[in-house]
Amino acid sequence: MTPPPANHGNWPAPPPPPPPAFNNSSEMSSSNFSGPQRPALPPPHPSVALGFSQSNFSYDELAVATGGFTAANLLGQGGFGYVHKGVLPNGKEIAVKSLKSGSGQGEREFQAEVEIISRVHHRHLVSLVGYCISGGRKMLVYEFVPNGNLDQHLHGKGVPTMDWATRIKIALGAAKGLAYLHEDCHPRIIHRDIKASNILLDHNFEAKVADFGLAKLTQDNYTHVSTRVMGTFGYLAPEYASSGKLTEKSDVFSFGVMLLELITGRRPVDPSGDMEDSLVDWARPICARAMQDGNYDELADRLMENNYVPQEMARMVACAAASIRHSSRRRPKMSQIVRTLEGDASHEDLTDGMRPSSSGFFGSSSSEYDAGSYSADMKKIKKVAPNTNSQEYASSEYGATSEYGLDPSSSSSSGRSSKAQSQIKL
């Protein structure tokens, strides 16, 4: 994603002019709630729970809320279009994502899909509270999350070092949100672009997984699909990168990469662009040694100065190591990761009875995708990626960093080292 320029007079492309207003306000009814608690009565609709009085917005209402979609309110832009911050008449802050035209979805199909996603409500998911269909344009209205994203707080310049308690809190919250999508939603939802910049944070550093709705809005409601590869360089699961085979275990791999970021403070891809030095390749043997000898200092982010809880570090490293296995079948479910991070299950349960040093621990076998093939495919993808010198890491077709979680007054998200982007579309 290209961040908003400092000089708004040089804004690269203005948002589209207002089309004719379209107004068809209606309330979405509540649906049965599916979650770990299984309450007898459904909760209120997310728009009601968050203090929003409607779910279908007219273009005029959103134009007023965002000040006419001005550059001053621009939060992000990318292949999806634009995201602007807005304020409703009742004072509620929103983020309005304008999707580019040509999605191939009709208005009725889009509305039906949005209504499903709008009912997906969890404290660790960013809530989609409404939408707008106007003159062929489609917009999504989200709750605004004020404290930026994990990428900014881990890698940004001038930001305080994130302490260990905050890191494990974020890991657990994101795991719970993703477990809900995978195991408690009907149909189940594959995110497809789990990464640090899609983990938004509130002022208490509670994690909220963002953009899960778009994953559903851009694919069929199956738990196993084949599609062109769209994701973020450095987070792609090997089987997805090679063949487009997508399951919830693809998300688990990406989550494992994000755990490694929290543990090490390193980015998923070496800034030099040397694929042999990707975070996954670097961390695998060190994780194996650490899990055997119990010494995690080599893995731990040096900025923490070894101020971490060894038992919690052991659990997080075990979850990361199990999540980045080459074999998707041997990766744990997100609910297993949640229980392990909470200390309710032994991290040894994630090892499948194998020693970390054993050749099969990370899941390589003759019938599975091995490390050599993964490295080769990553190099191939990188060659066809359109831009490896941009400021931001790759994002999905709709992706960007902090599309609706960026606090405009916060520090710059420029990293401790340069970033490399490549948008993957095969």
Backbone hydrogen bonds in HBPLUS format (Angstrom, degrees):
<---DONOR---> <-ACCEPTOR-->    atom                        ^
c    i                          cat <-CA-CA->   ^        H-A-AA   ^      H-
h    n   atom  resd res      DA  || num        DHA   H-A  angle D-A-AA Bond
n    s   type  num  typ     dist DA aas  dist angle  dist       angle   num
A0010-ASN N   A0007-ASN O   2.90 MM   3  5.66 161.4  1.93 122.4 128.0     1
A0011-TRP N   A0008-HIS O   3.15 MM   3  5.00 153.1  2.23 109.8 107.6     2
A0038-ARG N   A0035-GLY O   3.20 MM   3  5.44 136.1  2.41 105.3 116.6     3
A0048-VAL N   A0045-HIS O   2.85 MM   3  5.30 127.4  2.13 113.3 127.4     4
A0049-ALA N   A0045-HIS O   2.88 MM   4  6.15 163.8  1.91 156.9 162.5     5
A0050-LEU N   A0046-PRO O   2.91 MM   4  5.98 148.2  2.01 148.7 155.2     6
A0052-PHE N   A0047-SER O   2.50 MM   5  4.73 140.2  1.65 172.5 171.1     7
A0051-GLY N   A0048-VAL O   3.01 MM   3  5.07 159.8  2.05 106.3 112.2     8
A0131-TYR N   A0055-SER O   2.89 MM  76  6.41 140.3  2.05 153.6 163.1     9
A0057-PHE N   A0131-TYR O   2.83 MM  74  5.96 171.1  1.84 167.7 169.4    10
A0062-LEU N   A0058-SER O   3.25 MM   4  6.60 158.3  2.30 148.7 153.7    11
A0063-ALA N   A0059-TYR O   2.79 MM   4  6.03 151.6  1.87 154.7 164.3    12
A0064-VAL N   A0060-ASP O   2.99 MM   4  6.18 159.0  2.04 149.1 153.5    13
A0065-ALA N   A0061-GLU O   3.03 MM   4  6.23 159.3  2.07 141.8 148.0    14
A0066-THR N   A0062-LEU O   3.02 MM   4  6.11 147.9  2.12 144.1 150.7    15
A0068-GLY N   A0063-ALA O   2.59 MM   5  4.50 160.8  1.63 157.4 152.9    16
A0067-GLY N   A0064-VAL O   3.20 MM   3  5.15 165.6  2.22 105.6 109.4    17
A0087-VAL N   A0065-ALA O   3.01 MM  22  4.90 153.4  2.08 120.3 123.4    18
A0073-ASN N   A0070-THR O   3.09 MM   3  5.53 145.8  2.21 107.1 116.3    19
A0074-LEU N   A0071-ALA O   3.06 MM   3  4.99 165.6  2.08 106.5 110.3    20
A0085-LYS N   A0073-ASN O   2.83 MM  12  5.26 160.4  1.87 153.8 157.1    21
A0075-LEU N   A0083-VAL O   2.74 MM   8  5.45 165.8  1.76 149.5 153.6    22
A0076-GLY N   A0083-VAL O   3.37 MM   7  5.23 153.3  2.44 137.4 136.5    23
A0083-VAL N   A0076-GLY O   2.91 MM   7  5.23 145.1  2.04 158.7 150.5    24
A0078-GLY N   A0081-GLY O   3.08 MM   3  5.51 156.5  2.14 149.6 153.7    25
A0081-GLY N   A0078-GLY O   3.12 MM   3  5.51 142.4  2.27 109.1 118.5    26
A0100-LYS N   A0080-PHE O   2.57 MM  20  5.39 122.4  1.89 144.3 156.7    27
A0098-SER N   A0082-TYR O   2.78 MM  16  5.32 162.3  1.81 161.0 166.7    28
A0084-HIS N   A0096-VAL O   2.93 MM  12  5.22 155.4  1.99 141.0 146.2    29
A0096-VAL N   A0084-HIS O   2.78 MM  12  5.22 167.7  1.80 157.5 159.7    30
A0086-GLY N   A0094-ILE O   2.90 MM   8  5.06 159.8  1.94 141.8 139.6    31
A0094-ILE N   A0086-GLY O   2.84 MM   8  5.06 166.4  1.86 140.1 141.9    32
A0088-LEU N   A0092-LYS O   2.89 MM   4  5.35 167.7  1.91 156.5 156.8    33
A0091-GLY N   A0088-LEU O   2.79 MM   3  5.30 160.2  1.83 124.5 127.6    34
A0095-ALA N   A0142-TYR O   3.01 MM  47  5.14 150.4  2.10 136.4 140.3    35
A0142-TYR N   A0095-ALA O   2.88 MM  47  5.14 173.9  1.88 156.2 158.0    36
A0097-LYS N   A0140-LEU O   2.84 MM  43  5.11 165.1  1.86 156.3 159.4    37
A0140-LEU N   A0097-LYS O   2.88 MM  43  5.11 158.1  1.92 143.8 150.6    38
A0099-LEU N   A0138-LYS O   2.99 MM  39  5.71 155.6  2.05 157.6 165.3    39
A0110-PHE N   A0106-GLY O   2.93 MM   4  6.09 165.6  1.95 155.9 160.3    40
A0111-GLN N   A0107-GLU O   2.92 MM   4  6.07 164.0  1.95 148.8 153.2    41
A0112-ALA N   A0108-ARG O   2.97 MM   4  6.17 158.2  2.02 146.6 152.5    42
A0113-GLU N   A0109-GLU O   2.97 MM   4  6.22 161.5  2.01 152.7 157.3    43
A0114-VAL N   A0110-PHE O   2.92 MM   4  6.13 163.8  1.95 154.7 159.4    44
A0115-GLU N   A0111-GLN O   2.98 MM   4  6.15 153.1  2.05 146.1 153.2    45
A0116-ILE N   A0112-ALA O   3.22 MM   4  6.54 147.9  2.33 141.8 149.4    46
A0116-ILE N   A0113-GLU O   3.11 MM   3  5.22 121.0  2.48  96.0 110.3    47
A0117-ILE N   A0113-GLU O   3.05 MM   4  6.42 167.0  2.07 156.6 158.7    48
A0118-SER N   A0114-VAL O   2.77 MM   4  5.88 151.9  1.84 150.3 158.8    49
A0119-ARG N   A0116-ILE O   3.09 MM   3  5.47 145.8  2.21 106.0 115.7    50
A0120-VAL N   A0117-ILE O   2.98 MM   3  5.20 157.6  2.03 108.0 115.3    51
A0125-LEU N   A0122-HIS O   3.05 MM   3  5.31 155.5  2.11 123.1 119.7    52
A0209-VAL N   A0124-HIS O   2.83 MM  85  6.09 167.8  1.84 133.8 130.4    53
A0126-VAL N   A0209-VAL O   2.97 MM  83  5.89 170.5  1.98 144.8 143.6    54
A0143-GLU N   A0127-SER O   3.01 MM  16  5.73 153.7  2.08 163.3 168.7    55
A0129-VAL N   A0141-VAL O   2.82 MM  12  5.77 137.9  1.99 148.3 162.0    56
A0130-GLY N   A0141-VAL O   3.20 MM  11  4.86 137.7  2.39 142.6 138.3    57
A0141-VAL N   A0130-GLY O   2.89 MM  11  4.86 166.8  1.91 132.8 128.3    58
A0132-CYS N   A0139-MET O   2.95 MM   7  4.98 146.4  2.07 137.3 136.4    59
A0139-MET N   A0132-CYS O   2.87 MM   7  4.98 152.2  1.94 150.5 154.5    60
A0134-SER N   A0137-ARG O   2.84 MM   3  5.10 163.9  1.87 146.9 152.5    61
A0137-ARG N   A0134-SER O   2.83 MM   3  5.10 162.0  1.86 118.5 122.4    62
A0147-ASN N   A0201-LEU O   3.06 MM  54  5.23 133.5  2.28 163.3 165.8    63
A0148-GLY N   A0405-GLY O   2.72 MM 257  4.77 122.3  2.05 176.7 165.0    64
A0201-LEU N   A0148-GLY O   2.99 MM  53  5.87 157.2  2.04 161.4 157.5    65
A0153-HIS N   A0149-ASN O   3.24 MM   4  6.60 160.2  2.28 151.7 157.2    66
A0150-LEU N   A0199-ILE O   2.93 MM  49  5.67 149.0  2.03 157.5 167.5    67
A0154-LEU N   A0150-LEU O   2.87 MM   4  5.99 144.6  2.00 153.8 163.0    68
A0155-HIS N   A0151-ASP O   2.91 MM   4  5.79 163.8  1.94 150.2 155.0    69
A0156-GLY N   A0152-GLN O   2.78 MM   4  4.65 137.7  1.95 129.6 134.8    70
A0416-ARG N   A0155-HIS O   2.81 MM 261  5.53 106.1  2.36 136.6 156.1    71
A0157-LYS N   A0414-SER O   2.95 MM 257  5.95 122.0  2.29 159.1 174.3    72
A0167-ARG N   A0163-ASP O   3.14 MM   4  6.44 154.3  2.21 147.8 155.5    73
A0168-ILE N   A0164-TRP O   3.01 MM   4  6.32 165.8  2.03 163.8 165.0    74
A0169-LYS N   A0165-ALA O   3.11 MM   4  6.13 147.3  2.22 136.6 146.0    75
A0170-ILE N   A0166-THR O   2.96 MM   4  6.16 156.2  2.01 148.9 154.3    76
A0171-ALA N   A0167-ARG O   2.96 MM   4  6.19 160.5  2.00 148.3 154.1    77
A0172-LEU N   A0168-ILE O   2.99 MM   4  6.08 162.8  2.02 144.8 148.8    78
A0173-GLY N   A0169-LYS O   3.01 MM   4  6.15 162.6  2.04 146.4 151.7    79
A0174-ALA N   A0170-ILE O   2.94 MM   4  6.05 171.0  1.95 154.6 157.1    80
A0175-ALA N   A0171-ALA O   2.99 MM   4  6.09 152.8  2.07 142.0 150.2    81
A0176-LYS N   A0172-LEU O   2.96 MM   4  6.19 153.6  2.03 148.7 155.1    82
A0177-GLY N   A0173-GLY O   3.03 MM   4  6.35 158.7  2.08 150.8 156.4    83
A0178-LEU N   A0174-ALA O   2.99 MM   4  6.21 162.2  2.03 150.7 155.2    84
A0179-ALA N   A0175-ALA O   2.85 MM   4  5.98 154.5  1.91 146.7 154.4    85
A0180-TYR N   A0176-LYS O   3.03 MM   4  6.18 151.6  2.12 143.6 150.5    86
A0181-LEU N   A0177-GLY O   3.22 MM   4  6.56 154.8  2.29 143.0 148.9    87
A0182-HIS N   A0178-LEU O   3.00 MM   4  6.23 161.2  2.03 152.1 156.9    88
A0183-GLU N   A0179-ALA O   2.86 MM   4  5.76 161.4  1.89 151.9 156.6    89
A0184-ASP N   A0180-TYR O   2.97 MM   4  4.87 150.3  2.06 127.8 133.8    90
A0189-ILE N   A0181-LEU O   2.95 MM   8  5.10 175.6  1.96 136.2 137.6    91
A0198-ASN N   A0195-LYS O   3.02 MM   3  5.43 153.7  2.09 111.5 119.8    92
A0199-ILE N   A0196-ALA O   3.19 MM   3  5.38 160.9  2.22 110.5 112.1    93
A0210-ALA N   A0198-ASN O   2.87 MM  12  5.15 162.8  1.90 164.6 162.6    94
A0200-LEU N   A0208-LYS O   2.84 MM   8  5.06 148.4  1.94 161.9 151.3    95
A0208-LYS N   A0200-LEU O   2.77 MM   8  5.06 142.6  1.91 150.4 154.4    96
A0202-ASP N   A0206-GLU O   3.25 MM   4  5.55 151.3  2.34 138.6 146.7    97
A0205-PHE N   A0202-ASP O   2.87 MM   3  5.08 159.4  1.91 117.7 120.0    98
A0216-LYS N   A0213-GLY O   3.12 MM   3  5.30 121.3  2.48  98.1 111.7    99
A0217-LEU N   A0213-GLY O   2.88 MM   4  6.14 153.0  1.95 147.4 156.4   100
A0218-THR N   A0214-LEU O   3.11 MM   4  6.06 124.0  2.44 140.3 149.8   101
A0219-GLN N   A0216-LYS O   3.44 MM   3  5.57 173.3  2.44 110.6 110.1   102
A0225-VAL N   A0246-LEU O   3.13 MM  21  5.29 148.9  2.23 142.2 148.9   103
A0246-LEU N   A0225-VAL O   2.82 MM  21  5.29 157.8  1.87 164.6 171.8   104
A0227-THR N   A0244-GLY O   3.18 MM  17  5.09 149.9  2.28 122.0 128.9   105
A0235-TYR N   A0232-THR O   2.92 MM   3  5.61 164.7  1.95 144.7 148.2   106
A0240-TYR N   A0237-ALA O   3.15 MM   3  5.30 123.4  2.49 101.7 116.0   107
A0241-ALA N   A0237-ALA O   2.88 MM   4  6.07 160.4  1.92 160.4 166.7   108
A0242-SER N   A0238-PRO O   3.04 MM   4  6.16 149.8  2.13 147.0 154.2   109
A0243-SER N   A0239-GLU O   3.18 MM   4  6.03 155.6  2.25 135.0 141.0   110
A0244-GLY N   A0240-TYR O   2.87 MM   4  4.41 142.7  2.01 119.2 128.0   111
A0250-SER N   A0247-THR O   2.97 MM   3  5.47 153.7  2.04 111.3 119.3   112
A0251-ASP N   A0248-GLU O   3.10 MM   3  5.28 123.6  2.43  99.1 112.1   113
A0252-VAL N   A0248-GLU O   3.19 MM   4  6.60 146.4  2.31 138.5 148.2   114
A0253-PHE N   A0249-LYS O   3.12 MM   4  6.37 152.7  2.20 140.5 145.3   115
A0254-SER N   A0250-SER O   3.26 MM   4  6.58 164.8  2.28 146.7 149.9   116
A0255-PHE N   A0251-ASP O   2.83 MM   4  6.09 153.7  1.90 151.0 159.2   117
A0256-GLY N   A0252-VAL O   2.89 MM   4  6.17 148.2  1.99 145.6 154.3   118
A0256-GLY N   A0253-PHE O   3.01 MM   3  5.03 116.4  2.43  94.1 110.0   119
A0257-VAL N   A0253-PHE O   3.06 MM   4  6.50 148.7  2.16 149.3 157.6   120
A0258-MET N   A0254-SER O   3.06 MM   4  6.40 154.1  2.13 145.1 152.2   121
A0259-LEU N   A0255-PHE O   2.87 MM   4  6.25 148.3  1.97 148.2 157.3   122
A0260-LEU N   A0256-GLY O   3.03 MM   4  6.35 152.9  2.10 145.0 151.8   123
A0261-GLU N   A0257-VAL O   3.03 MM   4  6.44 144.9  2.16 143.1 153.0   124
A0262-LEU N   A0258-MET O   3.04 MM   4  6.43 155.8  2.10 148.8 154.2   125
A0263-ILE N   A0259-LEU O   2.91 MM   4  6.19 154.1  1.97 151.6 159.2   126
A0264-THR N   A0260-LEU O   2.86 MM   4  5.87 170.7  1.87 152.7 155.4   127
A0265-GLY N   A0261-GLU O   2.73 MM   4  5.04 151.6  1.81 140.0 147.2   128
A0301-ASP N   A0263-ILE O   2.82 MM  38  6.07 135.3  2.02 158.1 147.9   129
A0279-LEU N   A0268-PRO O   2.92 MM  11  4.83 174.0  1.92 132.5 134.2   130
A0273-GLY N   A0270-ASP O   2.85 MM   3  5.53 161.1  1.88 123.7 130.1   131
A0277-ASP N   A0274-ASP O   2.89 MM   3  5.60 157.9  1.94 121.1 128.3   132
A0278-SER N   A0275-MET O   3.15 MM   3  5.31 146.4  2.27 118.4 114.0   133
A0282-TRP N   A0278-SER O   2.94 MM   4  6.13 163.5  1.97 157.7 162.9   134
A0283-ALA N   A0279-LEU O   2.85 MM   4  5.88 157.5  1.90 149.5 155.6   135
A0284-ARG N   A0280-VAL O   3.09 MM   4  6.07 153.5  2.16 153.7 157.7   136
A0287-CYS N   A0283-ALA O   2.74 MM   4  5.83 161.2  1.77 169.3 173.8   137
A0288-ALA N   A0284-ARG O   3.08 MM   4  6.34 161.7  2.12 152.9 157.7   138
A0289-ARG N   A0285-PRO O   3.06 MM   4  6.32 159.8  2.10 145.3 149.8   139
A0290-ALA N   A0286-ILE O   2.90 MM   4  6.05 164.6  1.92 150.6 155.4   140
A0291-MET N   A0287-CYS O   2.89 MM   4  6.04 155.5  1.94 153.1 159.0   141
A0292-GLN N   A0289-ARG O   3.08 MM   3  5.19 134.0  2.30  97.5 110.4   142
A0293-ASP N   A0289-ARG O   2.90 MM   4  6.19 168.6  1.92 162.8 164.8   143
A0294-GLY N   A0290-ALA O   2.73 MM   4  5.13 136.6  1.91 138.4 145.9   144
A0299-LEU N   A0296-TYR O   3.11 MM   3  5.43 131.8  2.35 105.6 117.8   145
A0300-ALA N   A0296-TYR O   3.03 MM   4  6.19 157.6  2.08 157.8 164.8   146
A0304-MET N   A0301-ASP O   2.98 MM   3  5.66 157.6  2.03 117.7 124.5   147
A0305-GLU N   A0302-ARG O   2.95 MM   3  5.26 154.4  2.02 109.3 117.6   148
A0307-ASN N   A0304-MET O   3.02 MM   3  5.49 151.5  2.11 112.4 120.9   149
A0312-GLU N   A0309-VAL O   3.01 MM   3  5.39 117.0  2.42 109.4 124.6   150
A0313-MET N   A0309-VAL O   2.85 MM   4  6.05 160.1  1.89 161.3 167.9   151
A0314-ALA N   A0310-PRO O   2.84 MM   4  6.02 155.6  1.90 148.3 154.7   152
A0315-ARG N   A0311-GLN O   3.15 MM   4  6.43 150.7  2.24 139.1 146.0   153
A0316-MET N   A0312-GLU O   2.97 MM   4  6.25 160.4  2.01 150.8 155.9   154
A0317-VAL N   A0313-MET O   2.86 MM   4  6.02 165.6  1.88 157.3 161.0   155
A0318-ALA N   A0314-ALA O   3.03 MM   4  6.10 157.6  2.08 141.6 148.0   156
A0319-CYS N   A0315-ARG O   2.99 MM   4  6.22 154.3  2.06 144.7 151.6   157
A0320-ALA N   A0316-MET O   2.91 MM   4  6.14 158.7  1.96 148.7 154.7   158
A0321-ALA N   A0317-VAL O   2.84 MM   4  6.01 169.6  1.86 155.5 158.3   159
A0322-ALA N   A0318-ALA O   3.01 MM   4  6.12 159.1  2.05 144.7 150.3   160
A0323-SER N   A0319-CYS O   2.98 MM   4  6.03 146.0  2.09 141.4 150.9   161
A0324-ILE N   A0320-ALA O   3.14 MM   4  6.34 141.1  2.29 151.0 159.2   162
A0326-HIS N   A0362-PHE O   2.54 MM  36  5.88 139.4  1.69 169.3 172.4   163
A0330-ARG N   A0327-SER O   3.17 MM   3  5.46 139.0  2.35 103.6 114.0   164
A0331-ARG N   A0328-SER O   3.19 MM   3  5.35 158.8  2.24 104.0 110.5   165
A0336-GLN N   A0333-LYS O   3.09 MM   3  5.29 127.4  2.38 100.6 113.6   166
A0337-ILE N   A0333-LYS O   3.21 MM   4  6.62 152.7  2.28 146.4 153.9   167
A0338-VAL N   A0334-MET O   2.92 MM   4  6.22 156.0  1.98 150.4 156.7   168
A0339-ARG N   A0335-SER O   3.08 MM   4  6.29 166.8  2.10 146.1 148.7   169
A0340-THR N   A0336-GLN O   2.97 MM   4  6.15 154.2  2.04 146.2 153.6   170
A0341-LEU N   A0337-ILE O   2.87 MM   4  6.06 168.2  1.88 156.5 159.3   171
A0342-GLU N   A0338-VAL O   2.97 MM   4  6.13 148.9  2.07 148.4 157.3   172
A0344-ASP N   A0339-ARG O   2.84 MM   5  5.05 136.7  2.03 163.2 161.8   173
A0343-GLY N   A0340-THR O   2.99 MM   3  5.05 147.4  2.09 100.6 111.0   174
A0349-ASP N   A0346-SER O   2.89 MM   3  5.52 157.9  1.94 115.1 122.0   175
A0350-LEU N   A0347-HIS O   3.17 MM   3  5.55 157.8  2.22 106.8 113.3   176
A0351-THR N   A0348-GLU O   3.14 MM   3  5.41 164.8  2.17 109.7 114.5   177
A0354-MET N   A0351-THR O   2.97 MM   3  5.47 164.4  1.99 117.4 122.6   178
A0358-SER N   A0355-ARG O   2.92 MM   3  5.34 159.2  1.96 116.9 123.8   179
A0361-PHE N   A0358-SER O   3.18 MM   3  5.48 166.1  2.20 112.1 116.4   180
A0363-GLY N   A0360-GLY O   3.01 MM   3  5.06 156.0  2.07 104.5 111.7   181
A0368-GLU N   A0365-SER O   3.07 MM   3  5.08 155.8  2.13 103.5 111.2   182
A0374-TYR N   A0370-ASP O   3.01 MM   4  6.28 156.5  2.07 151.1 158.6   183
A0375-SER N   A0371-ALA O   2.92 MM   4  6.15 167.4  1.94 155.8 157.9   184
A0376-ALA N   A0372-GLY O   3.02 MM   4  6.19 158.5  2.07 145.5 151.8   185
A0377-ASP N   A0373-SER O   2.89 MM   4  6.10 160.3  1.93 150.1 155.2   186
A0378-MET N   A0374-TYR O   2.89 MM   4  6.12 155.7  1.95 152.1 159.3   187
A0379-LYS N   A0375-SER O   3.06 MM   4  6.29 154.5  2.12 145.7 151.8   188
A0380-LYS N   A0376-ALA O   3.00 MM   4  6.29 152.5  2.08 144.3 152.3   189
A0381-ILE N   A0377-ASP O   2.83 MM   4  6.06 163.4  1.85 153.5 157.5   190
A0382-LYS N   A0378-MET O   2.92 MM   4  6.06 155.7  1.98 143.2 150.3   191
A0383-LYS N   A0379-LYS O   3.08 MM   4  6.32 147.0  2.20 142.2 149.9   192
A0384-VAL N   A0380-LYS O   3.31 MM   4  6.68 147.0  2.43 145.7 153.3   193
A0385-ALA N   A0381-ILE O   2.97 MM   4  6.08 121.1  2.33 142.9 159.0   194
A0385-ALA N   A0382-LYS O   3.26 MM   3  5.02 143.3  2.40  92.0 102.5   195
A0399-GLY N   A0396-SER O   2.83 MM   3  4.49 147.8  1.94  97.6 108.4   196
A0410-SER N   A0407-ASP O   2.85 MM   3  5.36 168.6  1.86 126.2 130.1   197
